[in-house]
C-alpha cells in the first residue's frame, strides 16, 4: 500500500516523497487508518519495521491545514535519550512542510539544555518527545503545561517497564487530560504490557506484526567459542569482512565495552565504545562518527539495542548471549532494516547454550552452529544439558598445567566423558 492511499495531507506526502518513502510497511498499513479515526491502539511489531512513522504520521496529519497554536498537543514517551533524539529527528523530517515544532526532553545535558527544555514545556511546543525520568523532573517543578494534550504515545513500552518506569508513567499520565487518544507501541507483548494497556487504553484496536522475530533479511549464525578466544575470533571475523563499513558489537556490561574496545584497538581496528558511563556529548559524537562512516565499529551495551536508526549496518555481533530472549531480537534488529540485508553473529560459550536454545524457540528458527576456526582454538560441543551444564572440550591451544581449558605440555587434550543417565 502506498502512502498516497491513506488520505494524508499534501504537505505530509511531499515530505515523504522528499525523504524517499513511497510504500508503507505492514505496521504502518494497519495502524495509520486506526489512528486517523481517533481510536486507541496497542500495536506490536519488531524493531526496524517503521513503528515511528506508523504513529507519528496520522498525528501530524491532524495538524495539516490548521492555524497552529503554541500549545503542546502530543506527548511521546520512550525509554532512552537515543530513541528520543531519533524520534524527534524523524518528526522534524515528516513535519518539514507543516510548521510543526518538536523537541526531545532527556537527561544528561547541561544547564543550557535544561533551560531549552523548560522553555519548550512552558511555551507550548507542539510535540514533546521525552524519557520518563527527565520529564518527571520537570513536572515536579510545577511549570509544565499538559492540559491541552490530545495524543499520548508510548513507544517501546515493554522496554520502559523493563527499566522500571511503571510508576513514572502513571504519574505522568496524572498530569494529562483524561480525554485523549492513547497509542501504545511495543516490540514484545508480555503480560505486564497487557496490564498497562488495560490501565491506559480505552477500547483499543490491536495490531500484531511478526512478534519477536528478526527481519527476514538477517543472516544469522552462532559461533561456539570459549570466552578466552572471543576477542581473537572477533578480530578474525572482522578482518574477513573488510567490505563491511558499519559493525556493532553488543555486550551485556559496561566494563566489557572497554575491554573489547581496547582489544580491537590493539588489532588496529577503528573502534569506539558507548554505554551509560559515557556522557551525552560523548555518546552523540560516537553516533555521529558512526553514521558518517568515520568510525567503522561501535561496541555497545543494550543502550543501542533499541531506537537507533542507523542505515546500512552490515554486521551485528553478540559478544555473549543476551539474558532475555527478546533482547536478541532488538540487537539483531539493528541490521537488515527497511528491507535491506545484514549479518548477525552470536558468540556462544559452553554455559550459554541452553539460553540460546530458548532464543531459537522464541523466534521459531534453528540457527546454524559454527565451530571456532582451528587456528583460534578448540570449540565447546553443542549440548543442552541445563542441570549439569553442557559437555566441554578442553582447549589444547593453551599451554601450561591443568587449568580449565588447558593441558599439560601441549599433549593431546583430554575429553571428559558425559555421564549416562541413571
RODO-2510 file (C-alpha; in nm, 4 decimals, decimal comma):
residues 422
     n   res          X          Y          Z
     1     x     0,0000     0,0000     0,0000
     2     x     0,1322     0,3452    -0,0916
     3     x     0,1274     0,6420     0,1459
     4     x    -0,0788     0,8340    -0,1088
     5     x    -0,3678     0,5915    -0,0383
     6     x    -0,4062     0,6902     0,3300
     7     x    -0,5631     1,0294     0,2604
     8     x    -0,2722     1,2132     0,4201
     9     x    -0,2246     1,5863     0,3595
    10     x    -0,0307     1,7127     0,0600
    11     x     0,2345     1,8588     0,2928
    12     x     0,2989     1,5200     0,4509
    13     x     0,3066     1,3412     0,1169
    14     x     0,5533     1,5976    -0,0136
    15     x     0,7816     1,5397     0,2852
    16     x     0,7535     1,1613     0,2465
    17     x     0,8370     1,1845    -0,1216
    18     x     1,1349     1,4091    -0,0454
    19     x     1,2584     1,1519     0,2099
    20     x     1,2139     0,8637    -0,0355
    21     x     0,9159     0,6960     0,1374
    22     x     0,6577     0,5574    -0,1033
    23     x     0,5328     0,2166     0,0171
    24     x     0,4019     0,1604     0,3689
    25     x     0,5266    -0,1252     0,5856
    26     x     0,2714    -0,3696     0,7342
    27     x     0,2665    -0,1968     1,0744
    28     x     0,2052     0,1379     0,9015
    29     x    -0,0606    -0,0036     0,6727
    30     x    -0,2605    -0,1452     0,9642
    31     x    -0,2037     0,1286     1,2228
    32     x    -0,2392     0,4567     1,0319
    33     x    -0,6115     0,4165     0,9432
    34     x    -0,6982     0,3250     1,3040
    35     x    -0,5116     0,6247     1,4459
    36     x    -0,6626     0,8602     1,1870
    37     x    -1,0065     0,7518     1,3111
    38     x    -0,9119     0,8725     1,6598
    39     x    -0,9144     0,5273     1,8212
    40     x    -0,6743     0,3972     2,0845
    41     x    -0,4335     0,1307     1,9647
    42     x    -0,1967    -0,1294     2,1055
    43     x     0,0499    -0,2346     1,8369
    44     x     0,3227    -0,4943     1,8476
    45     x     0,5950    -0,5067     1,5837
    46     x     0,9622    -0,5902     1,5796
    47     x     1,2430    -0,3381     1,5725
    48     x     1,3070    -0,1808     1,2345
    49     x     0,9576    -0,2176     1,0866
    50     x     0,8676     0,1526     1,0771
    51     x     0,6786     0,1990     1,4027
    52     x     0,7720     0,5657     1,4384
    53     x     0,6111     0,6612     1,1073
    54     x     0,3129     0,4424     1,1945
    55     x     0,2237     0,6506     1,4986
    56     x     0,3556     0,9946     1,4060
    57     x     0,2212     1,0358     1,0502
    58     x    -0,1501     1,0259     1,1423
    59     x    -0,0836     1,2558     1,4389
    60     x     0,0980     1,5053     1,2168
    61     x    -0,1837     1,4827     0,9639
    62     x    -0,4164     1,6269     1,2265
    63     x    -0,2082     1,9477     1,2205
    64     x    -0,2423     1,9951     0,8441
    65     x    -0,4445     2,2947     0,7261
    66     x    -0,4879     2,4342     1,0766
    67     x    -0,3650     2,7551     1,2332
    68     x    -0,1151     2,6222     1,4844
    69     x    -0,1399     2,7432     1,8412
    70     x     0,1552     2,7469     2,0829
    71     x     0,0289     2,4540     2,2874
    72     x     0,1523     2,1008     2,3432
    73     x    -0,0955     1,8577     2,1918
    74     x     0,1192     1,5448     2,1614
    75     x     0,3413     1,3694     2,4158
    76     x     0,5664     1,0822     2,3100
    77     x     0,7304     0,8786     2,5873
    78     x     1,0229     0,6440     2,5151
    79     x     1,2871     0,4641     2,7242
    80     x     1,6200     0,6206     2,6186
    81     x     1,7670     0,9532     2,5152
    82     x     1,8938     0,7978     2,1904
    83     x     1,5434     0,6926     2,0945
    84     x     1,4036     1,0346     2,1928
    85     x     1,6566     1,2037     1,9642
    86     x     1,5806     0,9631     1,6799
    87     x     1,2031     1,0120     1,7055
    88     x     1,2438     1,3890     1,7189
    89     x     1,4588     1,3862     1,4055
    90     x     1,2006     1,1802     1,2192
    91     x     0,9238     1,4160     1,3291
    92     x     1,1204     1,7128     1,2001
    93     x     1,1646     1,5397     0,8661
    94     x     0,7995     1,4410     0,8283
    95     x     0,6744     1,7813     0,9512
    96     x     0,9072     1,9898     0,7343
    97     x     0,6233     2,1479     0,5321
    98     x     0,3737     2,1651     0,8211
    99     x     0,5428     2,4107     1,0547
   100     x     0,5028     2,1730     1,3486
   101     x     0,7666     2,2092     1,6214
   102     x     0,9037     1,9280     1,8408
   103     x     1,1770     1,8878     2,0986
   104     x     1,3359     1,5902     2,2760
   105     x     1,3450     1,6039     2,6558
   106     x     1,6061     1,3800     2,8179
   107     x     1,8727     1,3794     3,0858
   108     x     2,2485     1,4014     3,0629
   109     x     2,2767     1,7564     2,9297
   110     x     2,3912     2,0806     3,0863
   111     x     2,2136     2,3902     3,2156
   112     x     2,1558     2,5362     2,8693
   113     x     1,9715     2,2218     2,7551
   114     x     1,7625     2,2218     3,0721
   115     x     1,6546     2,5824     3,0074
   116     x     1,5722     2,4980     2,6458
   117     x     1,3556     2,2077     2,7615
   118     x     1,1866     2,4255     3,0260
   119     x     1,1055     2,6886     2,7651
   120     x     0,9531     2,4258     2,5357
   121     x     0,7457     2,2743     2,8159
   122     x     0,6093     2,6114     2,9247
   123     x     0,5850     2,7808     2,5842
   124     x     0,3828     2,5056     2,4247
   125     x     0,5981     2,3174     2,1723
   126     x     0,3537     2,1129     1,9638
   127     x     0,5160     1,7713     2,0195
   128     x     0,7266     1,6717     2,3198
   129     x     0,9362     1,3532     2,2944
   130     x     1,0593     1,2617     2,6414
   131     x     1,2174     0,9982     2,8591
   132     x     1,0045     0,9404     3,1710
   133     x     1,2706     1,0172     3,4325
   134     x     1,3664     1,3567     3,2921
   135     x     1,0076     1,4560     3,2286
   136     x     0,9222     1,3772     3,5914
   137     x     1,1979     1,6187     3,6974
   138     x     1,0314     1,8982     3,5013
   139     x     0,6825     1,8052     3,6197
   140     x     0,7956     1,8187     3,9829
   141     x     0,8985     2,1828     3,9350
   142     x     0,5412     2,2769     3,8519
   143     x     0,5661     2,4710     3,5263
   144     x     0,4803     2,2044     3,2656
   145     x     0,1614     2,2719     3,0680
   146     x    -0,0015     1,9476     2,9529
   147     x    -0,3670     2,0465     2,9903
   148     x    -0,4210     2,0507     2,6113
   149     x    -0,2561     1,7173     2,5278
   150     x    -0,4676     1,5210     2,2817
   151     x    -0,2329     1,2326     2,1955
   152     x    -0,0242     1,0187     2,4332
   153     x     0,2185     0,7842     2,2589
   154     x     0,4134     0,5150     2,4446
   155     x     0,6949     0,3855     2,2246
   156     x     0,8972     0,0770     2,3245
   157     x     0,6529     0,0348     2,6123
   158     x     0,7962    -0,3046     2,7089
   159     x     1,1431    -0,1564     2,7465
   160     x     1,0145     0,1261     2,9659
   161     x     0,8591    -0,1284     3,2001
   162     x     1,1783    -0,3364     3,1974
   163     x     1,3681    -0,0245     3,3062
   164     x     1,1341     0,0334     3,5997
   165     x     0,9342     0,3285     3,4663
   166     x     0,5880     0,1968     3,5521
   167     x     0,5270     0,4365     3,8421
   168     x     0,6743     0,7270     3,6452
   169     x     0,4366     0,6548     3,3582
   170     x     0,1387     0,6537     3,5939
   171     x     0,2495     0,9841     3,7461
   172     x     0,2990     1,1482     3,4059
   173     x    -0,0474     1,0360     3,2966
   174     x    -0,1969     1,2042     3,6037
   175     x    -0,0926     1,5402     3,4540
   176     x    -0,2735     1,4743     3,1251
   177     x    -0,6400     1,5274     3,0331
   178     x    -0,8407     1,2108     3,0836
   179     x    -0,9968     1,2510     2,7402
   180     x    -0,7172     1,1858     2,4926
   181     x    -0,6046     0,9353     2,2307
   182     x    -0,3615     0,6719     2,3592
   183     x    -0,1216     0,4912     2,1276
   184     x     0,0946     0,2101     2,2674
   185     x     0,3700     0,0547     2,0559
   186     x     0,5896    -0,2307     2,1704
   187     x     0,8250    -0,4897     2,0237
   188     x     0,7005    -0,7640     2,2567
   189     x     0,3724    -0,8245     2,4351
   190     x     0,4363    -0,9800     2,7789
   191     x     0,1613    -0,9836     3,0457
   192     x     0,2868    -0,6608     3,2078
   193     x     0,2248    -0,4755     2,8812
   194     x    -0,1267    -0,6157     2,8684
   195     x    -0,1835    -0,4874     3,2208
   196     x    -0,0507    -0,1391     3,1357
   197     x    -0,2701    -0,1308     2,8259
   198     x    -0,5724    -0,2227     3,0360
   199     x    -0,4950     0,0653     3,2733
   200     x    -0,4242     0,3205     2,9992
   201     x    -0,6157     0,2488     2,6774
   202     x    -0,9882     0,2849     2,6069
   203     x    -1,1414     0,0165     2,3843
   204     x    -0,8169    -0,0212     2,1916
   205     x    -0,7741    -0,1766     1,8499
   206     x    -0,4962    -0,4353     1,8443
   207     x    -0,2321    -0,4835     1,5755
   208     x     0,0301    -0,7598     1,5816
   209     x     0,3090    -0,7864     1,3253
   210     x     0,5777    -1,0587     1,3288
   211     x     0,6038    -1,0796     1,7064
   212     x     0,9589    -1,1370     1,8334
   213     x     1,1232    -1,2498     1,5117
   214     x     1,4228    -1,0938     1,3375
   215     x     1,3699    -0,9428     0,9936
   216     x     1,3882    -1,1861     0,7043
   217     x     1,6945    -1,0122     0,5623
   218     x     1,9125    -1,1063     0,8596
   219     x     2,1579    -1,3923     0,8016
   220     x     2,2062    -1,5423     1,1497
   221     x     2,4767    -1,7761     1,2749
   222     x     2,6301    -1,8929     1,6022
   223     x     2,9996    -1,9418     1,6772
   224     x     3,0751    -2,1941     1,9516
   225     x     3,3689    -2,0417     2,1382
   226     x     3,5355    -2,0353     2,4782
   227     x     3,5493    -1,6962     2,6489
   228     x     3,9283    -1,6677     2,6261
   229     x     3,9093    -1,6964     2,2457
   230     x     3,6310    -1,4457     2,1809
   231     x     3,8455    -1,1387     2,1128
   232     x     4,0700    -1,3220     1,8673
   233     x     3,7645    -1,4671     1,6951
   234     x     3,6038    -1,1250     1,6606
   235     x     3,9247    -0,9880     1,5125
   236     x     3,9278    -1,2703     1,2552
   237     x     3,5596    -1,2239     1,1662
   238     x     3,6045    -0,8510     1,1136
   239     x     3,9192    -0,8990     0,9068
   240     x     3,7359    -1,1437     0,6809
   241     x     3,4625    -0,8856     0,6169
   242     x     3,6730    -0,5916     0,5055
   243     x     3,3900    -0,4724     0,2783
   244     x     3,1625    -0,4174     0,5813
   245     x     3,1633    -0,0477     0,6690
   246     x     2,9392    -0,0468     0,9782
   247     x     2,9650    -0,3055     1,2579
   248     x     2,8049    -0,3098     1,6040
   249     x     2,9256    -0,5411     1,8811
   250     x     2,6803    -0,5809     2,1697
   251     x     2,7888    -0,6824     2,5189
   252     x     2,5902    -0,7035     2,8404
   253     x     2,8122    -0,4987     3,0732
   254     x     2,9710    -0,1549     3,0694
   255     x     3,3059    -0,2926     3,1881
   256     x     3,3208    -0,5359     2,8978
   257     x     3,2732    -0,2492     2,6487
   258     x     3,6090    -0,1017     2,7466
   259     x     3,7798    -0,4436     2,7387
   260     x     3,6584    -0,5184     2,3862
   261     x     3,7452    -0,1701     2,2592
   262     x     4,0983    -0,1985     2,3989
   263     x     4,1451    -0,5437     2,2444
   264     x     4,0247    -0,4369     1,8995
   265     x     4,2414    -0,1273     1,9062
   266     x     4,5435    -0,3492     1,9698
   267     x     4,4439    -0,5241     1,6465
   268     x     4,4451    -0,1780     1,4771
   269     x     4,0694    -0,1559     1,4218
   270     x     3,8821     0,1758     1,4012
   271     x     3,6521     0,1289     1,7013
   272     x     3,4684     0,3322     1,9660
   273     x     3,2627     0,2332     2,2697
   274     x     2,9313     0,3575     2,4026
   275     x     2,7469     0,2845     2,7286
   276     x     2,5705     0,4691     3,0102
   277     x     2,9152     0,5533     3,1520
   278     x     2,9660     0,7930     2,8598
   279     x     2,8150     1,1402     2,8972
   280     x     2,5635     1,2650     2,6431
   281     x     2,8101     1,4661     2,4335
   282     x     3,0420     1,1631     2,4064
   283     x     2,7571     0,9345     2,3046
   284     x     2,6337     1,1773     2,0413
   285     x     2,9845     1,2173     1,8996
   286     x     3,0310     0,8394     1,8736
   287     x     2,6969     0,8048     1,6956
   288     x     2,7774     1,0981     1,4645
   289     x     3,1082     0,9475     1,3520
   290     x     2,9454     0,6040     1,3179
   291     x     2,6648     0,7373     1,0986
   292     x     2,9136     0,9227     0,8800
   293     x     3,1261     0,6048     0,8444
   294     x     3,4257     0,7725     1,0106
   295     x     3,4032     0,5078     1,2831
   296     x     3,3722     0,1544     1,1494
   297     x     3,2995    -0,0402     1,4704
   298     x     3,0969     0,0521     1,7781
   299     x     3,0962    -0,1630     2,0915
   300     x     2,7835    -0,1004     2,2975
   301     x     2,5603    -0,2188     2,5756
   302     x     2,1873    -0,2517     2,5128
   303     x     2,1604     0,1290     2,5165
   304     x     2,1882     0,0920     2,1369
   305     x     1,9757    -0,2195     2,1001
   306     x     1,6576    -0,0204     2,0519
   307     x     1,5780     0,3083     1,8938
   308     x     1,8940     0,3845     1,6975
   309     x     1,8100     0,4379     1,3333
   310     x     2,1442     0,3990     1,1569
   311     x     2,1177     0,2847     0,7986
   312     x     2,3232     0,0148     0,6316
   313     x     2,4622    -0,1643     0,9367
   314     x     2,6302    -0,4661     0,7823
   315     x     2,7138    -0,6792     1,0833
   316     x     2,5898    -0,7225     1,4403
   317     x     2,7948    -0,9376     1,6791
   318     x     2,6557    -1,0531     2,0140
   319     x     2,9633    -1,0933     2,2332
   320     x     2,7562    -1,3115     2,4625
   321     x     2,4014    -1,4438     2,4602
   322     x     2,1514    -1,1826     2,5831
   323     x     1,9904    -1,2761     2,9137
   324     x     1,6417    -1,2040     2,7792
   325     x     1,5382    -1,3729     2,4576
   326     x     1,3531    -1,0603     2,3385
   327     x     1,6754    -0,8569     2,3653
   328     x     1,8281    -1,0801     2,0984
   329     x     1,5584    -0,9647     1,8570
   330     x     1,6297    -0,5993     1,9324
   331     x     2,0063    -0,6380     1,8956
   332     x     1,9747    -0,8283     1,5700
   333     x     1,7191    -0,5712     1,4537
   334     x     1,9943    -0,3119     1,4154
   335     x     2,0853    -0,4729     1,0834
   336     x     1,8654    -0,5525     0,7825
   337     x     1,6443    -0,2515     0,8481
   338     x     1,3926    -0,1270     0,5930
   339     x     1,4082    -0,4397     0,3751
   340     x     1,7888    -0,4442     0,3462
   341     x     2,0114    -0,7410     0,4346
   342     x     2,2646    -0,7926     0,7105
   343     x     2,4550    -1,0476     0,9175
   344     x     2,4092    -1,1232     1,2872
   345     x     2,6602    -1,3469     1,4671
   346     x     2,6370    -1,4635     1,8281
   347     x     2,9298    -1,5976     2,0307
   348     x     2,8073    -1,8831     2,2486
   349     x     3,0216    -2,0399     2,5187
   350     x     2,9625    -2,3673     2,6996
   351     x     2,7447    -2,2016     2,9663
   352     x     2,5098    -2,0121     2,7349
   353     x     2,3888    -2,2886     2,5059
   354     x     2,0620    -2,3560     2,6867
   355     x     1,9833    -1,9837     2,6954
   356     x     2,0421    -1,9572     2,3230
   357     x     1,8152    -2,2541     2,2625
   358     x     1,5389    -2,0508     2,4294
   359     x     1,6025    -1,7711     2,1804
   360     x     1,5671    -2,0211     1,8950
   361     x     1,2408    -2,1360     2,0489
   362     x     1,1141    -1,7776     2,0693
   363     x     1,1964    -1,6911     1,7083
   364     x     1,0966    -2,0389     1,5857
   365     x     1,4247    -2,0799     1,4000
   366     x     1,7172    -2,3179     1,4366
   367     x     2,0348    -2,1196     1,3719
   368     x     2,3434    -2,2829     1,2247
   369     x     2,6285    -2,3548     1,4701
   370     x     2,9841    -2,2931     1,3529
   371     x     3,2900    -2,4191     1,5454
   372     x     3,5760    -2,1893     1,6329
   373     x     3,8341    -2,1881     1,3499
   374     x     4,1190    -2,4268     1,4381
   375     x     4,3801    -2,1523     1,4291
   376     x     4,1903    -1,9761     1,7106
   377     x     4,1345    -2,2793     1,9345
   378     x     3,9062    -2,5680     2,0247
   379     x     3,5271    -2,5323     2,0363
   380     x     3,2846    -2,6358     2,3084
   381     x     3,0473    -2,9074     2,1910
   382     x     2,6843    -2,8029     2,1487
   383     x     2,4734    -2,9525     2,4275
   384     x     2,1538    -2,8512     2,6089
   385     x     2,2045    -3,0323     2,9397
   386     x     2,0784    -2,7483     3,1560
   387     x     2,1091    -2,9117     3,5002
   388     x     2,4642    -3,0417     3,4658
   389     x     2,5919    -2,7962     3,2079
   390     x     2,6933    -2,8837     2,8518
   391     x     2,9721    -3,1221     2,7703
   392     x     3,3004    -2,9353     2,7354
   393     x     3,6019    -2,9797     2,5197
   394     x     3,9244    -2,8703     2,6787
   395     x     4,1242    -2,6242     2,4733
   396     x     4,4543    -2,7656     2,3513
   397     x     4,5580    -2,4267     2,2255
   398     x     4,6704    -2,3094     2,5696
   399     x     4,9954    -2,4087     2,7333
   400     x     5,0733    -2,4886     3,0927
   401     x     4,9410    -2,7157     3,3630
   402     x     4,5911    -2,8330     3,4392
   403     x     4,3980    -2,5046     3,4406
   404     x     4,0487    -2,5064     3,2936
   405     x     4,0646    -2,5096     2,9170
   406     x     4,4346    -2,6020     2,9085
   407     x     4,6532    -2,9145     2,9025
   408     x     4,9977    -3,0167     3,0080
   409     x     5,2900    -2,9659     2,7771
   410     x     5,0843    -2,9479     2,4596
   411     x     4,9670    -3,3091     2,4863
   412     x     4,6522    -3,4318     2,3236
   413     x     4,3507    -3,2840     2,5083
   414     x     4,1507    -3,4941     2,7498
   415     x     3,7773    -3,5141     2,6689
   416     x     3,5623    -3,5628     2,9725
   417     x     3,3012    -3,8315     2,9191
   418     x     2,9404    -3,7372     2,9722
   419     x     2,7751    -3,9366     3,2484
   420     x     2,4993    -4,1668     3,1331
   421     x     2,1551    -4,1240     3,2887
   422     x     2,0879    -4,3410     3,5933
***
